[in-house]
Amino acid sequence: MADIMISTKNLCKTYNGKTVVNNVSIEIERGAIVGLVGQNGAGKTTLIRLLTGLVKPTSGTFSLLPSQERRDNDVAAIVERPSIYTNMSAMDNLTIQSKLLGIVVDKEYLKSTVRLVGLDPESNKKVKNYSLGMKQRLAIAMTLVGKPQLLLLDEPTNGLDPQGIFDMREIFVKLNKELGTTLLVSSHILSELSKFATEFYIMDRGSVLTRVTADELQNANGKRIRFKVDNLEAAKETLSQYGKTEAVSANELELYSETPITQAMLSLAQAGITVTNVVQLGDSLEDYYINIVRESRNNKGGTSL
């Protein structure tokens, strides 16, 4: 059985009478790359702040790493803006970080860490002259100084351009594969999370709605086609021969099927139904997230997405 790196039980945090993390109970195993999914205000940042000890829980408990092997510096995090000395080089930053953590300065390890995140350890360039992407790389390197087993990252790709986001993704996978680091990464850029995370926790309004693995996600939605039509009920009846149909608005429905679009369109045309728009939907984290949150809110009688 794999080691449990993060365990929470009914974890809650309330500010001024408002609950922002609500009875969260999760378990994350060693070696996982976990995506924490949710829109702004879902409770992702507060949950990570609780796990890092930056805020105290109102109720509930949590533990990090197996207690018998916990060392200082085994857990590292980037929450909001990372602390970087902008008038120093990358190597100088890592050297200072080593001293602050009480670690003997190992120049060779620090150089390899700088290289790992795609920076040049021999460069004397000051961080203030770095691009945002380079600063984000350095921030990751700073967290690795203590050789952590667990890394907690809150919106680490915020503000990055597409190349920067791609580079961050490559770094996360490399950390996981080469160093065995377990990662918990929160983000609202769901398309990026889906490209490297091995499992996901979906949050909404402070609560964890579900956990899904990457493999489960791949099969969760199936292939879907969304049609915008002039006669919803007639379209549902016509397309039901191909698979499950579901209305998503007053004039839109989705067909869950591997049926080619052309075949479905032909059947609708033969039935005298006008189609004004059609979209092939795939197995995306965004679709899964929206369906889970919409269902949760509808069951609670709240506002929908």
Beta strands, then each sheet from edge to edge (+ up, - down):
strand 1: 4-15
strand 2: 18-24
strand 3: 27-29
strand 4: 33-37
strand 5: 59-64
strand 6: 75-78
strand 7: 150-154
strand 8: 182-187
strand 9: 199-204
strand 10: 207-213
strand 11: 224-229
strand 12: 244-249
strand 13: 252-256
strand 14: 275-281
sheet 1: 2+ 1- 3+
sheet 2: 2+ 1- 5+
sheet 3: 6+ 7+ 8+ 4+ 9+ 10-
sheet 4: 12+ 13- 11+ 14-
end
